[in-house]
Amino acid sequence: MRAMFAILKKELSWFFSSPTTYIMLAVFLGIAGFLFYNIASYFAVQCAQIIQYKASYSMSPPPMNANQWVVIPFFSNLAIIALFIIPILTMRIYSAERNSGTAELLLTSPISTTQIIWGKLLANIIVYTLFIGTTLIFQIILHIYTNPGLDWGPVWSGYLGLLLLGIAAIPLGQFISSLTGNQIISAFITFALLLLLWIVNWSTLFASPTIAQILNYIGFSQHFLSFSKGIIDTQDIIYFITISIFGIFLIHRSLNLWRVTGE
């Protein structure tokens, strides 16, 4: 355990001392803020039209729901942004070790493969969680300026969905990073894989019912959508955890092969 925490500390130290991390965070918040502003602005326009309609016709149309009109679309957009962020967070985690020559020292040390994996994995998950956690400020602003405010249940379930998405995707990115010393290639392949897992269920319209059911289960988006709507389904949690375990298994196999062959 001590070795695992030493690796975790080393990785977190790199992340928080690197200007790249803060540039990424600024870009992430900038894009998230831009999307939030546009979604919230559209919501405000619709609310204004309803007020005008009510004044003109003395009728009371159904009230606008901020969770439905802003929170759900915002989380869907955040998930797509995460598909770009995760490859950048994971690309150097093993690739940099190859390039710097420290991989051989790490893998020939008494530290177990499991400790190496969990130290690096937790570092990525912590940084990713901090990234998505910063967007809570937008939810607070929305809650303050809407009446009667947000239903916080769907908000927390949406963040849980984003966290589980990261827990599933990060091991896949780290596995790809363990296969190559080129960080750009690692990021590109990881993004392509995550994008494929996000859109794979788009082809269900052209597939047989059985294939469509399989594609819906494989894809990230179908499982994440439930969380963004405030629905916490055990099957969705099991899905993300299963993908994560599979990714960790692949990393373990890759590092063990690395120990044996040195490549």
C-alpha positions as CSV (number, residue, x, y, z in Angstrom):
1,M,0.0,0.0,0.0
2,R,2.9,2.4,0.8
3,A,4.3,1.9,-2.7
4,M,0.9,2.5,-4.3
5,F,0.5,5.8,-2.4
6,A,4.1,6.8,-3.3
7,I,3.2,6.4,-7.0
8,L,-0.1,8.2,-6.5
9,K,1.7,11.1,-4.8
10,K,4.3,11.2,-7.7
11,E,1.6,11.3,-10.4
12,L,-0.5,13.9,-8.6
13,S,2.6,16.0,-8.0
14,W,3.3,15.9,-11.8
15,F,-0.3,16.8,-12.7
16,F,-0.5,19.8,-10.3
17,S,3.0,21.1,-11.1
18,S,2.5,20.9,-14.9
19,P,1.2,24.1,-16.7
20,T,-0.5,21.7,-19.1
21,T,-3.0,20.6,-16.4
22,Y,-4.1,24.2,-15.8
23,I,-4.3,25.0,-19.4
24,M,-6.5,22.0,-19.9
25,L,-8.7,23.0,-17.0
26,A,-9.1,26.5,-18.3
27,V,-10.0,25.2,-21.8
28,F,-12.4,22.7,-20.2
29,L,-14.1,25.3,-18.1
30,G,-14.2,27.7,-21.0
31,I,-16.0,25.2,-23.3
32,A,-18.3,24.0,-20.5
33,G,-19.1,27.6,-19.6
34,F,-19.9,28.5,-23.2
35,L,-22.2,25.5,-23.6
36,F,-23.9,26.2,-20.3
37,Y,-24.4,29.8,-21.3
38,N,-26.0,28.9,-24.6
39,I,-28.3,26.2,-23.0
40,A,-29.3,28.5,-20.2
41,S,-29.9,31.4,-22.5
42,Y,-32.2,29.3,-24.7
43,F,-34.0,28.3,-21.5
44,A,-34.4,32.0,-20.4
45,V,-35.8,32.9,-23.8
46,Q,-38.4,30.1,-23.6
47,C,-39.4,31.2,-20.1
48,A,-39.8,34.8,-21.3
49,Q,-42.0,33.6,-24.2
50,I,-44.2,31.7,-21.7
51,I,-44.6,34.8,-19.5
52,Q,-45.6,36.8,-22.6
53,Y,-48.0,34.1,-23.6
54,K,-49.6,34.0,-20.1
55,A,-50.0,37.8,-20.1
56,S,-51.6,37.8,-23.6
57,Y,-54.0,35.0,-23.2
58,S,-54.5,34.9,-19.4
59,M,-53.6,31.2,-19.4
60,S,-51.1,29.3,-17.4
61,P,-49.0,26.9,-19.6
62,P,-46.9,24.3,-17.8
63,P,-44.0,25.7,-16.0
64,M,-40.5,25.3,-17.5
65,N,-38.3,22.8,-15.7
66,A,-34.7,23.8,-15.4
67,N,-33.5,20.3,-14.8
68,Q,-35.1,19.1,-18.1
69,W,-34.2,22.1,-20.2
70,V,-30.7,22.9,-18.9
71,V,-29.3,20.2,-16.6
72,I,-29.9,17.2,-18.8
73,P,-28.5,18.8,-22.0
74,F,-25.6,20.2,-20.1
75,F,-24.6,16.8,-18.7
76,S,-24.9,15.2,-22.2
77,N,-22.5,17.9,-23.5
78,L,-20.1,17.4,-20.5
79,A,-19.9,13.7,-21.3
80,I,-18.8,14.4,-24.8
81,I,-16.2,16.9,-23.5
82,A,-15.0,14.1,-21.2
83,L,-14.3,12.0,-24.3
84,F,-11.7,14.6,-25.3
85,I,-10.3,15.2,-21.8
86,I,-9.7,11.6,-20.8
87,P,-7.3,10.7,-23.6
88,I,-5.2,13.8,-22.8
89,L,-5.1,12.8,-19.1
90,T,-4.1,9.2,-19.7
91,M,-1.8,9.6,-22.7
92,R,1.4,10.2,-20.7
93,I,0.7,7.9,-17.8
94,Y,2.8,5.0,-19.2
95,S,4.0,6.4,-22.5
96,A,6.1,9.0,-20.6
97,E,7.7,6.2,-18.6
98,R,8.8,4.5,-21.8
99,N,10.3,7.7,-23.2
100,S,12.1,8.7,-20.0
101,G,13.5,5.2,-19.4
102,T,12.0,5.0,-16.0
103,A,9.6,2.2,-17.0
104,E,12.4,-0.4,-16.7
105,L,13.3,0.9,-13.2
106,L,9.6,0.8,-12.2
107,L,8.9,-2.6,-13.6
108,T,12.0,-4.3,-12.2
109,S,11.4,-2.8,-8.7
110,P,9.9,-4.9,-5.9
111,I,6.6,-2.9,-6.4
112,S,3.8,-5.2,-7.6
113,T,2.0,-4.6,-10.9
114,T,-1.2,-4.1,-9.0
115,Q,0.3,-1.3,-6.9
116,I,1.6,0.4,-10.0
117,I,-1.8,0.2,-11.7
118,W,-3.8,1.5,-8.8
119,G,-1.4,4.3,-8.0
120,K,-1.6,5.7,-11.6
121,L,-5.3,4.9,-11.9
122,L,-6.3,6.7,-8.8
123,A,-4.2,9.8,-9.8
124,N,-6.1,10.0,-13.1
125,I,-9.5,9.5,-11.5
126,I,-8.7,12.2,-8.9
127,V,-7.7,14.8,-11.5
128,Y,-10.7,13.9,-13.7
129,T,-13.0,14.2,-10.7
130,L,-11.6,17.7,-10.0
131,F,-12.2,18.7,-13.6
132,I,-15.8,17.7,-13.7
133,G,-16.3,19.0,-10.1
134,T,-15.5,22.5,-11.1
135,T,-18.6,22.6,-13.2
136,L,-20.7,22.5,-10.1
137,I,-20.4,26.3,-10.0
138,F,-22.7,26.4,-13.1
139,Q,-25.4,24.3,-11.3
140,I,-25.2,26.6,-8.3
141,I,-25.7,29.7,-10.5
142,L,-28.7,28.1,-12.2
143,H,-30.2,27.2,-8.8
144,I,-29.8,30.8,-7.6
145,Y,-31.4,32.4,-10.7
146,T,-34.3,30.0,-11.2
147,N,-37.5,29.7,-9.3
148,P,-38.2,27.4,-7.5
149,G,-34.6,26.3,-8.2
150,L,-33.1,23.0,-9.2
151,D,-34.1,19.5,-8.1
152,W,-30.6,18.4,-6.9
153,G,-31.3,14.7,-7.1
154,P,-30.8,14.6,-10.9
155,V,-27.8,16.9,-10.6
156,W,-26.0,14.5,-8.2
157,S,-27.0,11.5,-10.3
158,G,-25.6,13.3,-13.4
159,Y,-22.3,13.8,-11.7
160,L,-22.3,10.2,-10.6
161,G,-22.8,9.2,-14.2
162,L,-19.8,11.4,-15.3
163,L,-17.7,9.9,-12.5
164,L,-18.6,6.3,-13.6
165,L,-17.9,7.2,-17.2
166,G,-14.4,8.3,-16.2
167,I,-13.9,5.2,-14.1
168,A,-14.8,3.1,-17.1
169,A,-12.9,5.1,-19.7
170,I,-9.6,5.9,-17.8
171,P,-8.4,2.3,-17.6
172,L,-9.0,1.9,-21.3
173,G,-6.9,5.0,-22.0
174,Q,-4.2,3.8,-19.6
175,F,-4.1,0.4,-21.3
176,I,-3.5,2.1,-24.7
177,S,-0.8,4.3,-23.1
178,S,1.0,1.2,-21.9
179,L,1.2,-0.1,-25.5
180,T,3.1,2.8,-27.0
181,G,5.8,5.4,-26.2
182,N,4.1,8.0,-28.4
183,Q,1.7,10.1,-26.3
184,I,0.0,11.6,-29.4
185,I,-0.7,8.1,-30.8
186,S,-2.0,7.0,-27.4
187,A,-4.4,10.0,-27.1
188,F,-5.6,9.6,-30.7
189,I,-6.4,5.8,-30.3
190,T,-8.0,6.4,-26.9
191,F,-10.2,9.1,-28.3
192,A,-11.2,6.9,-31.3
193,L,-12.1,4.0,-29.0
194,L,-14.1,6.2,-26.6
195,L,-15.9,7.9,-29.4
196,L,-16.7,4.5,-30.9
197,L,-18.1,3.3,-27.6
198,W,-20.2,6.5,-27.4
199,I,-21.8,6.3,-30.9
200,V,-21.9,2.5,-31.4
201,N,-25.6,2.4,-30.7
202,W,-26.3,4.9,-33.5
203,S,-26.4,2.0,-35.9
204,T,-29.2,0.2,-34.1
205,L,-31.7,1.6,-36.6
206,F,-30.2,-0.5,-39.3
207,A,-29.6,-3.6,-37.2
208,S,-31.7,-6.6,-36.3
209,P,-33.4,-6.5,-32.8
210,T,-30.8,-8.8,-31.3
211,I,-27.8,-6.9,-32.6
212,A,-29.5,-3.6,-31.7
213,Q,-29.9,-4.8,-28.1
214,I,-26.3,-5.8,-27.9
215,L,-25.1,-2.4,-29.4
216,N,-27.3,-0.5,-27.0
217,Y,-25.7,-2.4,-24.1
218,I,-22.2,-1.9,-25.3
219,G,-22.4,1.8,-25.9
220,F,-21.6,4.4,-23.2
221,S,-24.3,6.9,-24.2
222,Q,-27.3,4.7,-23.4
223,H,-26.1,4.0,-19.9
224,F,-25.0,7.5,-19.2
225,L,-28.3,9.0,-20.3
226,S,-30.2,7.4,-17.4
227,F,-27.9,9.2,-14.9
228,S,-28.3,12.5,-16.6
229,K,-32.1,12.1,-16.2
230,G,-31.8,11.4,-12.5
231,I,-32.3,7.6,-12.9
232,I,-29.8,5.5,-11.0
233,D,-30.1,1.9,-12.4
234,T,-28.0,-0.9,-10.9
235,Q,-27.5,-2.3,-14.4
236,D,-25.8,0.9,-15.6
237,I,-23.5,1.0,-12.5
238,I,-22.6,-2.7,-13.1
239,Y,-21.9,-1.9,-16.8
240,F,-19.4,0.9,-16.1
241,I,-17.7,-1.1,-13.3
242,T,-17.4,-4.1,-15.6
243,I,-15.8,-2.0,-18.3
244,S,-13.4,-0.6,-15.7
245,I,-12.4,-4.0,-14.4
246,F,-11.8,-5.2,-18.0
247,G,-9.6,-2.2,-18.6
248,I,-7.6,-2.9,-15.4
249,F,-7.2,-6.5,-16.5
250,L,-5.8,-5.4,-19.9
251,I,-3.3,-3.0,-18.2
252,H,-2.2,-5.8,-15.8
253,R,-1.6,-8.1,-18.8
254,S,0.2,-5.4,-20.7
255,L,2.5,-4.6,-17.7
256,N,3.3,-8.2,-16.9
257,L,4.2,-8.8,-20.6
258,W,6.3,-5.6,-20.3
259,R,8.1,-7.0,-17.3
260,V,8.9,-10.3,-19.1
261,T,9.9,-9.0,-22.5
262,G,11.1,-5.5,-21.6
263,E,9.1,-4.1,-24.5
